[in-house]
Amino acid sequence: MKRIISTILGIFLIFSVSSCNRKSYKSVRIGIIDSCISKEIQEKMEIEQINDIAQIETDNNITHGSIITQIILQENPSCEIFYCSIYGEECVGKIDDVVTAINWCIDNNVEIITMSFATLNDDKTIRECVQKALNKGIIITASCINFSDKICYPAMYDGVISVSDGFNPRATVSLKGKSVKINLDNIKLQKREVSFLTALVCAKITKQLATGYTKEEILKKIEID
């Protein structure tokens, strides 16, 4: 399997968690595995980035990866970003790169990983790597395939918080017709794609982690509007 399929479509997530009795304990460490982000975005956000996966040079900050990152920072500007670029010039991702990225996130002690891509192929190496991360207590969010109820990966691995556009009844978070607003370098965007809303799910979870909720508490308190 040579391709990792970027997913599209819309969702929105609301947590009904009161943090009145919680105190912020530290900045949450987030691993983003996605397409490239520009050097300007990297420098501005002071992002820790993996070095051994190819990075596309771009003068345009409105890349898929830049939007994913901005969504998360809009919700939780104090988080620490650990960024992994897995796409080459033709937006093709390799299994080995995904595995390298997940392992790098584990080695850097991230608390949550978000992956806005999906494939129909159940690859053993990715499955084992995802399980390794989950065993370390890392929360993982991942996108389902657009307009589909098919089983897809890594979203459908046990323990992963999967996000769907409303077509997949197996998804942990399943919403239809929702969108997210993004401000990127004074450019206002509104996106309905599942990949971008998966980032929002990740961001909402990080806010709860920052106030001291455990993974188990957060998963029990997810509510969908």
C-alpha positions in Angstrom: 0.0 0.0 0.0 1.6 3.2 -1.2 -1.0 5.8 -0.5 -2.5 7.3 2.6 -5.8 8.8 1.6 -6.5 12.3 2.9 -10.1 12.6 4.1 -12.7 15.3 3.5 -16.1 16.4 5.1 -17.5 18.0 8.1 -18.2 17.6 11.8 -18.3 19.6 15.0 -17.7 18.6 18.6 -18.7 20.0 21.9 -17.5 18.9 25.3 -19.9 19.4 28.2 -17.2 19.3 30.8 -17.0 21.9 33.5 -13.5 22.7 34.5 -14.5 24.9 37.5 -12.7 22.6 40.0 -9.7 21.9 37.7 -6.4 23.7 37.5 -4.2 23.9 34.4 -1.2 21.7 35.2 1.0 22.0 32.1 1.1 22.5 28.4 -0.2 19.5 26.4 2.1 17.8 24.0 0.4 17.1 20.6 1.8 15.0 17.7 0.4 16.1 14.3 1.0 13.7 11.4 0.0 15.4 8.2 1.2 17.2 5.1 3.9 19.9 5.1 3.7 23.3 6.7 5.7 26.3 5.5 8.9 27.4 7.1 7.2 30.7 8.0 4.5 28.8 10.0 7.1 26.6 11.7 9.2 29.6 12.8 6.2 31.6 13.9 4.8 28.8 16.0 8.1 27.5 17.3 7.1 23.9 16.3 9.3 20.9 17.0 9.5 19.0 13.7 10.8 15.6 12.7 13.9 15.8 10.5 14.1 12.6 8.7 10.8 12.8 6.6 10.9 14.9 3.4 9.4 18.4 3.6 8.0 20.3 0.6 9.2 23.9 0.2 6.3 26.2 -0.1 5.6 29.9 -0.1 1.9 29.3 0.5 0.9 29.0 4.1 -2.5 27.6 3.3 -1.5 24.0 3.1 -3.5 21.1 4.6 -0.9 20.7 7.4 -0.9 24.5 8.2 -4.7 24.5 8.6 -4.6 21.4 10.8 -2.0 23.1 13.0 -3.8 26.4 13.2 -7.1 24.7 14.2 -5.4 23.2 17.2 -3.6 26.3 18.2 -6.8 28.4 17.9 -8.4 26.1 20.6 -5.3 25.6 22.7 -2.5 28.2 22.0 -0.4 27.0 24.9 0.1 23.5 23.6 3.4 22.1 22.4 3.3 20.9 18.8 5.4 18.0 17.5 4.9 17.9 13.8 5.5 15.1 11.4 5.3 15.6 7.6 4.5 12.4 5.7 3.5 13.6 2.3 5.7 14.1 -0.7 5.1 16.4 -3.7 2.2 14.3 -5.0 0.6 14.1 -1.6 1.5 10.4 -1.4 2.4 9.0 2.0 4.4 5.9 2.7 3.7 3.3 5.4 7.3 3.5 6.7 6.9 7.3 7.1 3.7 6.9 9.1 5.4 4.3 11.4 8.4 6.6 11.8 6.2 9.5 12.7 4.2 7.6 15.3 7.4 6.2 16.9 8.9 9.7 16.9 5.8 11.0 18.7 6.0 8.2 21.3 9.7 9.0 21.9 8.9 12.6 22.5 6.2 11.7 25.1 3.3 13.3 23.3 -0.1 12.9 25.0 -2.2 13.0 21.9 -1.7 12.2 18.2 -3.9 13.3 15.4 -4.0 11.8 11.9 -6.3 13.3 9.3 -5.9 10.6 6.7 -7.3 7.1 6.1 -6.9 3.9 4.1 -8.9 0.8 3.5 -5.8 -1.3 4.0 -5.2 -2.8 7.4 -1.4 -2.6 7.5 0.2 -4.7 10.3 3.0 -2.3 11.0 0.8 0.7 11.4 -1.7 -1.4 13.6 1.2 -2.5 15.9 2.6 1.0 16.1 -0.8 2.5 16.9 -1.3 -0.1 19.6 2.2 0.7 21.0 1.1 4.3 21.3 -2.2 3.4 22.9 -0.4 1.2 25.4 1.7 4.2 26.4 -1.5 6.0 27.3 -1.4 8.3 24.2 -4.8 9.4 22.9 -5.2 9.1 19.1 -7.7 10.8 16.8 -8.1 9.9 13.2 -10.4 10.6 10.2 -12.8 8.2 8.5 -13.2 8.1 4.7 -15.7 10.7 3.2 -19.3 9.7 2.5 -18.5 6.1 3.5 -19.4 3.5 6.1 -16.5 1.3 5.2 -14.0 0.2 7.8 -10.9 2.3 7.4 -7.6 2.7 9.2 -6.0 3.9 11.4 -9.4 5.3 12.5 -11.0 1.9 13.1 -8.3 0.4 15.2 -9.5 -0.4 18.7 -8.9 2.5 21.1 -8.6 5.2 18.4 -11.1 8.1 18.5 -12.5 8.0 14.9 -14.2 10.9 13.3 -16.9 10.6 10.6 -19.1 12.9 8.5 -22.2 11.0 9.7 -22.0 8.1 7.2 -20.0 5.7 9.4 -21.9 4.3 12.4 -18.7 2.8 13.8 -17.1 6.1 14.4 -16.6 7.4 17.9 -17.5 11.0 16.8 -20.1 11.1 13.9 -21.5 14.4 12.7 -22.8 15.7 9.4 -23.1 19.2 7.9 -20.9 20.9 10.4 -17.9 23.2 9.8 -15.0 24.9 11.5 -13.8 28.4 11.2 -10.1 29.0 10.8 -8.0 32.2 10.8 -4.7 31.7 9.1 -2.4 34.7 8.6 -5.5 37.0 8.6 -7.2 34.8 6.0 -10.6 33.6 7.1 -11.5 30.1 6.1 -14.5 27.8 6.8 -13.9 24.1 6.2 -16.3 21.2 6.3 -13.8 18.5 5.6 -13.6 15.7 8.1 -9.8 16.0 8.2 -10.0 19.5 9.6 -12.8 18.7 12.0 -10.7 15.8 13.3 -8.1 18.4 14.3 -10.9 20.2 16.2 -11.7 17.0 18.0 -8.1 16.7 19.0 -7.9 20.3 20.1 -11.0 20.0 22.3 -9.5 17.0 24.0 -6.2 18.8 24.7 -8.1 21.5 26.5 -9.5 18.9 28.9 -6.1 17.3 29.3 -4.7 20.7 30.2 -7.3 21.1 33.1 -6.3 17.7 34.5 -8.9 15.3 33.3 -7.7 11.8 32.6 -8.1 10.0 29.3 -10.9 7.8 30.7 -12.8 10.9 32.1 -12.5 12.7 28.8 -13.8 9.8 26.7 -16.8 9.4 29.0 -17.7 13.1 28.7 -17.6 13.5 24.9 -21.0 14.8 23.7 -21.9 15.4 20.1 -24.1 18.3 19.1 
